[in-house]
Amino acid sequence: MLNPALKLNPTMFEEAAEMKATRDGFGTGLVYLGETNPAVVVLTADLNESTRTEEFSKKFPERFFECGVAEQNMAAMAAGLGVSKKIPFMSSYATFSPGKNWETIRTTIIYNHSNVKIAGHHSGIMTGPDGATHQATEDIAITRCWPDIEVIVPCDSHESKRATIMSATIDGPVYLRFSRDKSVVMTTEETPFDKKIQTFWVTENPQCTIFGTGHMLYYAMLAGKELESEGINVLVANVAFIKPLDSEGVLDLIEKTGCAVSVEDHQVMGGLGGAIAELLALKRPAPMEFVGLQNTFAESGSPKDIIEKYGMGKNAIKEAVKKVISRK
């Protein structure tokens, strides 16, 4: 059942469930920060509307910088602002930033501990019709490996707003990951948000923990609900902070279930699954299965169709759970 302590959206499983893109929560969070924190500034690379910085640019034009199609320049500008008492949010598609400008971010922002918040949009195969060139499926891996950065992947629009606002209070670089298409709103305005793992789906005597992140958490929730009806009890945990990973929370859930499945809209190497597997290898070895993109690019198509084609939907998650339980 839904964890009552988290005050989640009780209509998330209904056909008419509320749908909203995580990037919309980012835009709302930016406006809130603009109204409450004069140090916040925003930069974008010719993607004002698509990355939802448009409302901020209208309300605070003197604190908005349109950098054009020049992601490396944007990163260098943000780095300078970040070491000058400002809190810059730089916004673009994730394949371009942190993709195209990876080295510039590394050298100007990360190395100098510049207080920059990097917003990567159109992440994952959820980007759908734009195709592989715009489907960022490696961005968690290439940011997580940087020293001294926090990596946040919100599960829905409410959490995106909270993550955006919280990131302004973090001293140093932050990577925020957002998706383009609408996804089910699982949380509410009352759902708490912090760096700890939250167990969204709870059952008695659970046999497996499903760790989900981003919009893929909803598929994990669907799988958990259906598995329960089949007599297989699982826990479904929301991992919004990939780095720093809530190690204590992960280990606690593994102690309860003895095995794990990771679910993410990302390559299975280097993302959420990799972070959890690294921890388990060091602290508490346990059987684990990985649901995500399996060492391939995806094709163009509707998000729903390609998520199914590449084995990332609820049925694939259910099969992964059954497989990992058999390995205990």
KEPA-343411 format. One record per residue: x, y, z of N, C-alpha, C, O in turn. Coordinates in steps of 0.001 Angstrom, whole numbers, plus 500000, padded with zeros to 6 digits. Example, Ala and Ser with C-alpha at 12.3 -4.5 7.8 and 13.67 -1.06 7.14 Angstrom:
! KEPA-343411
n.x,n.y,n.z,ca.x,ca.y,ca.z,c.x,c.y,c.z,o.x,o.y,o.z
513190,494310,507800,512300,495500,507800,513200,496700,507800,514236,496681,508465
512850,497750,507080,513670,498940,507140,512900,500030,507870,513409,501138,508039
This chain:
! KEPA-343411
n.x,n.y,n.z,ca.x,ca.y,ca.z,c.x,c.y,c.z,o.x,o.y,o.z
500842,498807,500000,500000,500000,500000,500884,501252,500000,502075,501191,500306
500272,502387,499649,500995,503649,499702,501384,503961,501135,500588,503765,502054
502579,504435,501327,503058,504768,502665,502257,505956,503207,502399,507067,502697
501428,505749,504217,500575,506837,504721,501372,507988,505336,500886,509118,505382
502566,507718,505799,503364,508749,506452,503834,509826,505475,504190,510929,505889
503837,509505,504169,504376,510439,503175,503316,511306,502504,503651,512201,501729
502060,511055,502790,500967,511850,502220,501090,511946,500693,501130,513030,500111
501148,510769,500082,501282,510681,498628,499952,510920,497944,498908,510981,498593
499998,511055,496631,498794,511305,495842,497964,510020,495746,498392,509073,495086
496798,509962,496378,496026,508720,496406,495412,508354,495058,494954,507225,494882
495393,509281,494110,494773,509005,492799,495803,508639,491735,495471,508587,490551
497045,508387,492138,498097,508157,491138,497849,506945,490248,498327,506902,489114
497099,505952,490755,496866,504745,489965,495585,504827,489128,495275,503907,488372
494856,505913,489265,493605,506048,488515,493873,506463,487072,494910,507050,486764
492931,506152,486202,493094,506456,484775,493243,507952,484537,493960,508375,483630
492561,508753,485359,492616,510207,485201,493636,510848,486144,493456,511988,486571
494697,510123,486466,495722,510649,487372,496338,511927,486811,496486,512080,485598
496691,512835,487706,497297,514107,487278,498645,513843,486605,499459,513057,487090
498857,514522,485474,500099,514370,484715,500755,515737,484551,500089,516718,484217
502052,515794,484786,502783,517049,484625,504264,516729,484430,504779,515777,485018
504940,517515,483614,506365,517278,483357,507212,517749,484529,506887,518741,485181
508295,517038,484791,509159,517459,485889,509795,518819,485592,510088,519575,486518
510011,519136,484323,510590,520443,483991,509683,521594,484425,510169,522696,484680
508369,521353,484512,507448,522403,484955,507696,522774,486416,507612,523944,486790
507998,521775,487231,508324,522054,488633,509596,522874,488764,509717,523702,489667
510545,522643,487865,511775,523435,487847,511455,524899,487586,511959,525777,488287
510621,525171,486586,510249,526554,486273,509553,527237,487432,509830,528399,487728
508648,526521,488093,507932,527081,489244,508904,527358,490390,508815,528387,491060
509830,526428,490602,510820,526625,491654,511725,527811,491399,512084,528530,492331
512102,528026,490139,512939,529174,489799,512239,530492,490115,512855,531405,490665
510963,530595,489774,510223,531825,490048,510161,532076,491546,510341,533206,491999
509904,531019,492317,509890,531164,493781,511238,531673,494276,511292,532581,495106
512306,531106,493782,513633,531546,494201,513899,532991,493782,514516,533758,494521
513426,533352,492588,513596,534729,492133,512917,535726,493057,513413,536830,493279
511778,535317,493587,511017,536200,494479,511583,536255,495892,511360,537224,496617
512309,535222,496281,512738,535121,497678,514248,535230,497879,514701,535427,499007
515031,535107,496818,516489,535114,496959,517123,535952,495847,517225,535485,494713
517545,537172,496148,518086,538063,495115,519408,537589,494535,519855,538127,493522
520046,536598,495146,521317,536092,494625,521128,535124,493460,522083,534814,492747
519894,534643,493266,519640,533651,492217,519606,534320,490847,518899,535307,490645
520378,533771,489910,520372,534207,488518,520206,532971,487639,520472,531852,488079
519768,533173,486403,519482,532045,485513,520143,532275,484157,520120,533378,483613
520732,531208,483630,521333,531240,482299,520743,530109,481471,520442,529040,482003
520575,530334,480175,520144,529258,479297,520831,529400,477947,521358,530460,477610
520816,528319,477187,521508,528268,475899,520478,528118,474778,520359,527058,474164
519741,529196,474526,518753,529252,473441,517604,528261,473642,517021,527775,472673
517284,527964,474908,516219,527014,475202,515354,527531,476345,515033,526799,477280
514986,528799,476254,514269,529467,477337,512926,528810,477615,512610,528497,478762
512142,528604,476577,510803,528030,476761,510878,526542,477088,510188,526069,477991
511713,525801,476356,511771,524346,476519,512241,523929,477901,511811,522899,478420
513121,524720,478501,513643,524339,479821,512945,525087,480959,513377,525040,482111
511872,525768,480614,510991,526404,481599,511667,527521,482415,511332,527741,483579
512615,528215,481791,513194,529404,482424,512474,530675,481973,512805,531774,482420
511500,530521,481096,510844,531666,480464,510164,532583,481475,510297,533803,481389
509438,532011,482428,508713,532836,483392,509685,533638,484254,509439,534806,484558
510789,533002,484646,511811,533730,485412,512366,534881,484575,512556,535980,485095
512627,534650,483298,513222,535687,482446,512300,536883,482280,512765,538013,482131
510991,536638,482305,510026,537737,482183,509934,538547,483471,509826,539773,483439
509977,537849,484605,509811,538535,485888,511097,539195,486370,511065,540211,487064
512241,538599,485991,513524,539103,486479,514521,539225,485328,515551,538551,485334
514233,540069,484347,515090,540143,483155,516524,540556,483461,517450,540170,482748
516708,541333,484511,518058,541784,484863,518898,540670,485493,520103,540833,485683
518267,539546,485815,518969,538414,486425,518930,537189,485511,519145,536061,485953
518654,537431,484244,518563,536338,483270,519564,536575,482144,519700,537692,481644
520270,535499,481747,521303,535604,480723,521034,534583,479611,521114,533375,479830
520715,535088,478419,520540,534227,477252,521900,534087,476575,522429,535049,476018
522456,532887,476629,523822,532660,476146,523883,532183,474701,524970,532055,474139
522734,531921,474097,522739,531405,472733,523222,529965,472689,523397,529319,473722
523437,529469,471458,523863,528075,471298,525364,528007,471572,526173,527858,470656
525714,528118,472845,527115,528181,473260,527227,527645,474682,527468,528394,475629
527046,526324,474811,526973,525727,476143,528269,525879,476940,528235,526057,478157
529414,525807,476253,530682,525977,476967,530796,527382,477541,531225,527557,478681
530413,528382,476756,530428,529756,477250,529483,529931,478427,529806,530623,479393
528313,529301,478346,527345,529384,479432,527945,528830,480725,527788,529423,481793
528636,527685,480621,529238,527081,481807,530300,527990,482406,530378,528140,483625
531115,528594,481555,532174,529476,482063,531585,530721,482715,532077,531177,483747
530527,531274,482111,529864,532425,482708,529271,532062,484068,529411,532802,485041
528605,530905,484113,527996,530459,485373,529058,530249,486442,528844,530564,487613
530207,529714,486032,531290,529490,487000,531730,530797,487630,531937,530866,488842
531877,531843,486812,532268,533142,487343,531232,533722,488281,531567,534288,489322
529972,533579,487907,528900,534057,488781,528870,533283,490094,528611,533848,491157
529140,531982,490004,529067,531121,491186,530156,531376,492202,529987,531041,493375
531274,531960,491789,532318,532304,492761,532258,533790,493112,533174,534327,493735
531165,534449,492705,531002,535895,492944,529756,536200,493755,529115,537236,493574
529420,535269,494665,528304,535447,495609,526919,535305,494962,525908,535579,495609
526866,534882,493699,525585,534606,493067,525284,533111,493140,526164,532298,493423
524013,532763,492878,523606,531363,492814,523052,531128,491404,521847,531252,491186
523920,530790,490451,523464,530629,489074,522863,529258,488794,523403,528232,489210
521736,529256,488081,521131,528048,487531,521350,528089,486024,520848,528992,485354
522090,527126,485480,522308,527067,484033,521490,525920,483463,521531,524798,483968
520743,526219,482399,519693,525315,481952,519813,525009,480466,519902,525921,479643
519815,523724,480125,519849,523303,478725,519411,521853,478645,519079,521250,479665
519406,521283,477442,519165,519855,477310,520367,519107,477869,521505,519553,477719
520120,517983,478507,521199,517266,479180,522248,516735,478206,523410,516592,478586
521871,516438,476959,522877,515981,476003,523868,517095,475666,524998,516821,475261
523448,518346,475832,524325,519491,475570,525021,519981,476845,526179,520397,476810
524311,519925,477950,524839,520374,479236,524241,519484,480329,523085,519681,480704
524983,518527,480841,526441,518430,480893,527116,517640,479788,528302,517337,479911
526420,517292,478714,527037,516476,477669,528119,517188,476889,529303,516882,477034
527718,518138,476061,528670,518820,475180,529703,519630,475958,530857,519713,475538
529318,520219,477066,530232,521096,477807,530826,520425,479045,531169,521103,480014
530948,519106,479015,531410,518343,480183,532761,518843,480702,532915,519068,481902
533729,519016,479820,535056,519426,480279,535056,520844,480825,535755,521137,481795
534272,521734,480206,534211,523108,480706,533593,523148,482102,534073,523869,482976
532534,522377,482309,531942,522292,483651,532968,521738,484636,533133,522268,485734
533645,520683,484241,534630,520058,485131,535691,521053,485581,536005,521142,486767
536243,521805,484621,537396,522633,484915,537023,523975,485539,537727,524468,486420
535917,524567,485084,535569,525899,485583,534626,525870,486782,534706,526735,487655
533734,524881,486831,532740,524826,487911,533159,523860,489015,533307,524256,490171
533350,522594,488654,533592,521568,489671,534939,521787,490359,535018,521797,491587
535991,521960,489571,537329,522114,490136,537422,523324,491064,538167,523304,492043
536671,524369,490755,536697,525595,491549,535602,525662,492606,535426,526695,493251
534859,524558,492789,533758,524519,493751,532856,525747,493574,532462,526390,494548
532542,526055,492323,531660,527182,492040,530219,526797,492349,529793,525676,492073
529487,527722,492914,528143,527438,493435,527096,527439,492321,526154,528233,492338
527274,526542,491358,526425,526496,490167,525471,525311,490239,525845,524219,490668
524237,525545,489814,523228,524494,489731,522993,524200,488247,522535,525066,487501
523308,522985,487832,523248,522579,486428,521939,521836,486203,521733,520757,486759
521065,522401,485402,519771,521781,485120,519831,521100,483759,519912,521764,482726
519791,519765,483766,519806,518987,482532,518407,518517,482185,517793,517757,482934
517906,518972,481046,516529,518674,480628,516488,517633,479504,517514,517276,478925
515270,517157,479213,515054,516163,478156,515908,514920,478403,516508,514379,477474
515959,514474,479652,516772,513314,480002,516043,512016,479692,514813,511960,479669
516835,510969,479452,516289,509638,479276,515588,509428,477949,515446,510354,477150
515148,508182,477723,514409,507884,476493,512986,508434,476574,512241,508377,475596
512608,508964,477732,511347,509696,477881,511265,510845,476878,510171,511311,476559
512416,511305,476380,512435,512370,475368,511798,511911,474064,511374,512739,473259
511728,510610,473848,510914,510016,472801,511211,510412,471369,512251,510024,470835
510320,511182,470720,510435,511451,469282,511695,512192,468871,512067,512147,467698
512365,512873,469791,513582,513608,469431,514746,512686,469099,515735,513132,468517
514649,511414,469457,515650,510444,469064,516889,510421,469935,517017,511181,470895
517798,509528,469573,518958,509235,470406,519869,510436,470614,520514,510541,471657
519938,511346,469641,520820,512503,469794,520385,513404,470935,521202,514139,471490
519097,513356,471294,518577,514217,472351,518126,513434,473591,517676,514033,474567
518240,512132,473559,517860,511304,474711,519090,511098,475600,519899,510205,475347
519224,511914,476627,520384,511807,477522,520225,510590,478421,519385,510583,479322
521023,509569,478181,520946,508351,478989,522277,508032,479666,522468,506928,480176
523191,508993,479673,524491,508804,480302,524811,509910,481311,525884,509908,481915
523892,510846,481492,524202,512072,482235,524395,511854,483733,525178,512570,484358
523703,510887,484317,523945,510609,485737,525371,510091,485918,526072,510487,486848
525787,509207,485024,527126,508626,485120,528215,509687,484986,529190,509669,485737
528057,510608,484039,529136,511572,483785,529160,512710,484797,530158,513423,484902
528074,512889,485543,528093,513886,486608,528426,513262,487961,529120,513874,488772
527940,512065,488204,528174,511397,489487,529655,511161,489735,530090,511120,490886
530439,511005,488666,531867,510718,488835,532673,511957,489203,533817,511835,489640
532094,513159,489035,532818,514361,489448,532929,514421,490981,531979,514066,491680
534068,514862,491500,534156,515088,492948,533270,516271,493360,533075,517211,492591
532745,516207,494569,532141,517389,495182,530944,517946,494419,530820,519160,494257
530058,517060,493950,528818,517512,493316,527678,516677,493873,527868,515508,494211
526501,517267,493970,525305,516531,494366,524435,516322,493129,524303,517221,492298
523845,515138,493012,523056,514768,491837,521642,514421,492286,521441,513494,493071
520660,515172,491782,519267,515015,492205,518392,514686,490997,518457,515360,489970
517572,513641,491132,516654,513231,490066,515236,513198,490648,514846,512187,491232
514463,514268,490507,513110,514309,491086,512165,513345,490377,512308,513068,489186
511196,512843,491139,510269,511846,490578,509061,512464,489895,508440,511818,489051
508711,513697,490239,507554,514343,489615,507684,515856,489745,508700,516353,490231
506663,516588,489314,506740,518052,489263,506824,518680,490649,507542,519662,490837
506099,518129,491623,506188,518656,492993,507611,518505,493534,508175,519435,494110
508167,517328,493337,509506,517078,493848,510539,517915,493094,511554,518315,493664
510282,518178,491819,511177,519035,491040,511236,520443,491620,512309,521034,491740
510082,520965,491973,510048,522299,492582,510844,522300,493880,511647,523202,494118
510624,521292,494721,511330,521227,496005,512837,521054,495805,513642,521667,496506
513202,520212,494841,514622,519986,494581,515303,521256,494085,516439,521547,494461
514608,522007,493242,515155,523256,492729,515380,524244,493862,516438,524867,493954
514392,524381,494711,514502,525314,495841,515585,524853,496807,516385,525665,497271
515619,523559,497116,516629,523049,498037,518037,523233,497481,518968,523522,498233
518197,523068,496177,519534,523136,495604,520180,524503,495827,521404,524611,495896
519357,525544,495939,519891,526885,496173,520506,527006,497565,521287,527924,497811
520170,526102,498472,520723,526135,499826,521972,525277,499960,522630,525300,501000
522305,524522,498921,523479,523646,498948,524698,524443,498499,524666,525098,497457
525749,524390,499268,526971,525122,498940,527818,524304,497970,528481,523348,498373
527793,524678,496700,528591,523976,495709,527769,523467,494550,526562,523702,494495
528405,522769,493617,527731,522327,492395,526635,521298,492658,526763,520434,493525
525567,521412,491895,524453,520473,491945,524020,520169,490518,523949,521071,489684
523729,518897,490235,523123,518530,488955,521671,518140,489196,521384,517244,489990
520763,518816,488510,519334,518550,488582,518888,517941,487261,519148,518511,486202
518219,516791,487306,517845,516071,486090,516325,516104,485891,515559,515711,486771
515909,516584,484706,514482,516722,484419,514121,516039,483098,514969,515862,482224
512849,515660,482972,512360,515037,481740,511356,515952,481049,510790,516859,481660
511150,515693,479765,510337,516575,478946,508839,516275,479039,508043,517163,479343
508463,515033,478781,507047,514700,478685,506384,514654,480059,507045,514542,481091
505070,514744,480034,504307,514668,481272,504403,513269,481871,504433,512270,481152
504451,513216,483196,504455,511946,483913,503516,512063,485108,503115,513163,485489
503175,510932,485687,502188,510903,486768,502736,511630,487996,503891,511443,488381
501896,512454,488596,502254,513161,489829,501985,512224,491006,500837,511890,491297
503041,511812,491666,502929,510825,492744,502910,511451,494130,502363,510871,495068
503504,512633,494263,503578,513283,495562,502532,514395,495657,501798,514649,494702
502471,515040,496790,501590,516180,497000,502409,517322,497591,503598,517166,497865
501773,518457,497782,502457,519596,498408,502874,519282,499847,503744,519950,500406
502251,518267,500440,502535,517912,501835,503564,516800,501977,504001,516504,503089
503958,516178,500864,504938,515097,500937,506303,515658,501319,506782,516589,500670
506934,515122,502343,508249,515648,502737,509305,515346,501679,509179,514395,500908
510348,516176,501660,511439,515974,500713,512756,516321,501384,512937,517433,501879
513678,515360,501399,515023,515619,501904,515969,514635,501232,515612,514013,500232
517162,514492,501771,518169,513657,501135,518031,512177,501478,518810,511355,500995
517067,511838,502289,516863,510456,502685,515994,509715,501672,515113,510304,501045
516252,508428,501522,515390,507583,500701,514022,507478,501352,513916,507334,502570
512977,507551,500540,511611,507427,501049,510972,506162,500484,511031,505921,499278
510376,505374,501331,509696,504159,500880,508260,504502,500528,507436,504729,501414
507959,504541,499236,506628,504935,498767,505617,503796,498886,504452,504035,499203
506053,502559,498634,505144,501409,498687,505638,500471,499777,506784,500024,499754
504766,500177,500729,505157,499354,501875,504260,498126,501966,503073,498182,501646
504848,497013,502411,504098,495773,502617,504692,495040,503805,505793,495355,504258
503952,494060,504306,504467,493212,505377,505316,492099,504776,505002,491575,503708
506375,491750,505461,507264,490671,505045,507724,490819,503587,507534,489901,502789
508317,491945,503237,508724,492179,501848,509860,491258,501420,510740,490923,502212
509823,490858,500155,510811,489906,499625,511880,490578,498774,512907,489968,498478
511652,491832,498377,512590,492529,497507,512378,494032,497652,511267,494486,497925
513450,494800,497469,513338,496254,497433,513545,496734,496002,514555,496413,495375
512595,497499,495489,512747,498137,494184,513166,499578,494443,512432,500337,495075
514335,499952,493958,514818,501325,494069,514557,502033,492744,515127,501663,491717
513704,503044,492764,513392,503782,491547,513818,505232,491648,513941,505776,492745
514043,505855,490509,514390,507274,490500,513740,507960,489308,513513,507341,488269
513444,509243,489469,512816,509996,488388,511426,509480,488058,510780,508834,488883
510976,509770,486855,509621,509370,486450,509450,507861,486422,508320,507375,486470
510558,507096,486343,510467,505640,486319,509979,505064,487645,509582,503901,487711
510009,505867,488685,509481,505401,489969,508025,504976,489824,507585,504046,490501
507277,505638,488957,505864,505285,488792,505716,503862,488248,504840,503118,488690
506565,503481,487292,506516,502114,486771,506852,501117,487882,506282,500028,487945
507775,501500,488747,508113,500644,489889,506920,500502,490830,506670,499426,491374
506184,501607,491014,505002,501564,491872,503924,500653,491276,503299,499870,491992
503713,500762,489961,502749,499882,489299,503148,498419,489471,502312,497562,489759
504440,498149,489290,504923,496786,489440,504724,496296,490872,504300,495160,491083
505027,497140,491853,504857,496756,493241,503416,496436,493581,503136,495477,494300
502499,497245,493060,501072,497038,493312,500593,495713,492704,499859,494956,493338
501024,495449,491464,500596,494221,490806,501247,492986,491433,500613,491939,491557
502497,493115,491822,503163,491982,492470,502460,491590,493766,502336,490407,494082
502007,492585,494503,501301,492287,495750,500044,491468,495474,499717,490548,496225
499342,491807,494392,498133,491052,494040,498467,489625,493612,497602,488749,493613
499742,489397,493241,500193,488058,492858,500822,487319,494036,501314,486201,493883
500803,487950,495218,501344,487302,496404,502825,487523,496626,503442,486823,497429
503408,488489,495923,504827,488813,496096,504915,490203,496695,504589,491185,496028
505345,490302,497925,505417,491586,498616,506773,492246,498411,507817,491615,498576
506742,493514,498054,507978,494266,497827,507886,495630,498500,506803,496090,498863
509033,496261,498656,509108,497671,499024,509527,498451,497778,510356,497982,496998
508953,499639,497592,509360,500505,496487,509874,501807,497077,509142,502528,497755
511143,502101,496812,511797,503252,497416,512125,504302,496362,512566,503982,495257
511903,505553,496725,512232,506687,495869,513627,507190,496213,513888,507602,497343
514531,507151,495216,515895,507647,495416,516048,508924,494588,516406,508872,493411
515774,510061,495211,515900,511333,494511,517353,511808,494485,517804,512399,493504
518072,511547,495565,519479,511936,495643,520355,510741,495255,520546,509815,496043
520876,510779,494046,521800,509743,493616,523157,509956,494286,523864,509003,494616
523501,511227,494477,524734,511590,495175,524468,512855,495970,524036,513840,495371
524694,512898,497279,525146,511755,498075,524040,510720,498245,522901,511065,498560
524371,509484,498040,523417,508396,498222,523181,508169,499710,524114,508179,500512
521931,507969,500057,521572,507665,501450,521977,506219,501743,521149,505309,501705
523256,506027,502033,523795,504674,502227,523085,503930,503346,522761,502750,503209
522845,504619,504447,522173,503984,505583,520776,503518,505200,520347,502430,505584
520066,504354,504436,518724,503980,504007,518716,502784,503077,517868,501901,503206
519660,502746,502134,519761,501601,501223,520034,500322,502005,519357,499313,501811
521012,500368,502873,521395,499172,503619,520283,498688,504534,520103,497484,504721
519540,499620,505101,518414,499246,505960,517356,498482,505165,516823,497480,505641
517054,498955,503958,516052,498288,503135,516542,496926,502650,515759,495982,502548
517838,496824,502350,518391,495535,501927,518361,494527,503076,518140,493336,502858
518583,495009,504294,518488,494110,505448,517085,493540,505584,516913,492405,506030
516089,494318,505206,514699,493869,505338,514312,492866,504265,513480,491991,504505
514912,492984,503070,514444,492176,501939,515492,491217,501378,515131,490177,500828
516753,491534,501501,517812,490638,501049,518177,490714,499584,519089,490012,499146
517487,491554,498800,517831,491693,497392,517258,493003,496855,516453,493661,497514
517688,493371,495642,517308,494681,495117,517131,494655,493610,517737,493854,492899
516269,495569,493146,516127,495880,491718,516212,497390,491579,515512,498117,492283
517054,497867,490685,517122,499307,490401,516345,499595,489125,516350,498802,488184
515671,500756,489110,514828,501139,487973,515120,502587,487623,514937,503479,488450
515579,502824,486384,515944,504184,485987,515851,504358,484472,515999,503398,483716
515604,505586,484044,515600,505931,482626,517004,506419,482269,517232,507613,482074
517927,505481,482188,519356,505785,482046,520040,504478,481674,519468,503404,481863
521239,504555,481157,522017,503337,480975,522147,502620,482317,522265,503269,483357
522127,501291,482302,522228,500565,483569,523617,500696,484178,523806,500405,485359
524578,501126,483393,525940,501325,483896,526125,502776,484339,525877,503702,483567
526554,502964,485564,526952,504289,486012,525880,505142,486652,526181,506224,487155
524643,504691,486647,523560,505495,487195,523164,505064,488598,524018,504741,489424
521861,505063,488861,521358,504657,490179,521796,503250,490524,522291,502996,491622
521610,502330,489577,521976,500940,489840,523442,500788,490168,523808,500032,491068
524287,501504,489439,525713,501448,489709,526051,501960,491091,526885,501382,491788
525400,503052,491490,525662,503632,492815,525281,502654,493923,526019,502491,494895
524129,502005,493776,523696,501050,494797,524588,499818,494806,524954,499319,495869
524938,499326,493614,525787,498136,493531,527162,498386,494150,527719,497503,494801
527706,499579,493950,528996,499919,494558,528909,499856,496081,529803,499338,496751
527809,500397,496611,527616,500380,498061,527479,498956,498584,528099,498593,499583
526657,498142,497899,526441,496774,498363,527726,495964,498293,527986,495137,499166
528529,496194,497264,529796,495472,497146,530711,495760,498326,531455,494887,498773
530652,496977,498825,531510,497380,499943,530950,496965,501302,531698,496557,502192
529632,497072,501455,529043,496966,502787,528168,495739,503026,528158,495189,504127
527434,495307,501998,526466,494244,502257,526095,493569,500933,525032,493858,500384
526946,492673,500405,526644,492020,499131,525273,491364,499136,524890,490707,500104
524534,491549,498035,523191,490991,497910,522858,490853,496426,523387,491607,495609
521985,489900,496060,521573,489776,494663,520896,491062,494178,520154,491700,494925
521158,491435,492928,520599,492667,492391,520356,492519,490895,521138,491888,490184
519259,493110,490428,518954,493193,488999,518810,494664,488621,518479,495504,489458
519065,494962,487344,519104,496344,486869,518102,496534,485730,518193,495869,484698
517148,497443,485921,516194,497799,484864,516546,499189,484364,516554,500153,485129
516834,499282,483080,517217,500539,482450,517617,500248,481021,517306,499179,480495
518288,501166,480396,518736,500956,479024,519971,500058,479051,520957,500363,479722
519907,498955,478318,520927,497908,478412,521981,498055,477316,521950,497341,476314
522916,498989,477518,524076,499114,476636,523690,499356,475176,524249,498753,474260
522715,500257,474983,522260,500562,473628,521693,501967,473593,521353,502534,474631
521591,502528,472398,520808,503736,472209,519376,503329,471918,519118,502201,471498
518449,504242,472141,517047,503976,471822,516677,504685,470525,517384,505589,470081
515586,504277,469932,515116,504899,468705,514069,505965,469006,513683,506158,470159
513617,506648,467976,512548,507629,468138,511212,506915,468317,511001,505820,467794
510321,507551,469060,509000,506977,469263,508328,507607,470456,508919,508445,471136
507094,507211,470717,506411,507736,471890,507098,507185,473134,507543,506038,473136
507190,507997,474202,507854,507510,475415,507302,506178,475906,508064,505287,476280
505990,506044,475906,505372,504813,476406,505815,503601,475592,506122,502548,476150
505848,503758,474272,506196,502632,473406,507655,502229,473552,507966,501041,473641
508552,503212,473577,509968,502828,473623,510396,502358,475017,511330,501567,475147
509720,502840,476046,510003,502301,477385,509658,500807,477420,510382,500013,478021
508563,500436,476781,508202,499019,476713,509179,498258,475821,509628,497168,476178
509508,498826,474665,510383,498124,473714,511732,497802,474326,512291,496733,474077
512261,498719,475126,513596,498523,475684,513588,497910,477086,514559,498028,477833
512481,497258,477428,512428,496454,478651,512528,497239,479929,513249,496857,480851
511785,498367,479989,511856,499222,481165,510492,499458,481810,510387,500225,482767
509462,498815,481303,508113,499009,481823,507821,498140,483037,508701,497456,483560
506560,498182,483474,506198,497482,484713,506392,495972,484614,506789,495338,485591
506117,495383,483439,506262,493934,483306,507723,493516,483400,508049,492480,483979
508602,494337,482823,510038,494049,482924,510509,494158,484368,511359,493387,484812
509957,495112,485092,510322,495271,486506,509838,494066,487314,510557,493558,488175
508632,493619,487034,508108,492442,487733,508975,491216,487474,509254,490440,488387
509393,491050,486236,510246,489907,485912,511589,490007,486615,512127,489000,487076
512131,491210,486699,513402,491410,487395,513263,491065,488872,514166,490469,489460
512133,491438,489477,511904,491120,490890,511847,489612,491093,512481,489079,492003
511092,488932,490251,510973,487477,490392,512336,486795,490191,512664,485825,490874
513108,487315,489256,514425,486745,488991,515361,486930,490175,516070,486002,490564
515365,488130,490750,516313,488385,491833,515894,487645,493106,516750,487224,493884
514596,487485,493323,514130,486711,494498,514595,485256,494374,514961,484633,495371
514581,484719,493160,515007,483337,492949,516502,483156,493207,516965,482031,493397
517254,484248,493216,518712,484187,493431,519088,484340,494900,520261,484206,495249
518115,484617,495770,518431,484823,497193,518898,483512,497839,519209,483487,499030
